[in-house]
Amino acid sequence: MVRPVFVEVDLPQPWRKFRLPSALDRRLRELLDRQDRDGKLTPRERQEAEALVELVDILTLMKARTKQREP
């Protein structure tokens, strides 16, 4: 059975300006560009790209939920 988990986190201020660290953003773009250009990544690179995309998705969701709760 899947149950939601709620975690309270102190967010960096200002939250709206929070971004994926530039080194991780560059790496994700590099991997996605190579995948588009060459049509493939190594299994390890694919796993790395998937993890970075998941992190971006989580950050986007957190930002969206934060905006909903702002006065």
C-alpha positions, 0 to 999 in steps of 0.5 A: 500500500502506498501512503503519502509522506510529508516532510517539513523542509526549510526552503532557501530564500527567496524560493522563487529564485531557487534553481538546479545548481548550474553544474547539474543543469549543464550536465543534464543539458549535455546528456539530453543534447547528446541523446537528441544528437546521437540517439543513445546514451550509455546505460549509466548516462541514461540512469544519470539523466533520468535521476536529474530529470526526476530531481527537476520534477521534484523541485518544480512540484515543490515550487508549485505547491509553495506558490499555492500556499503563499498569501 
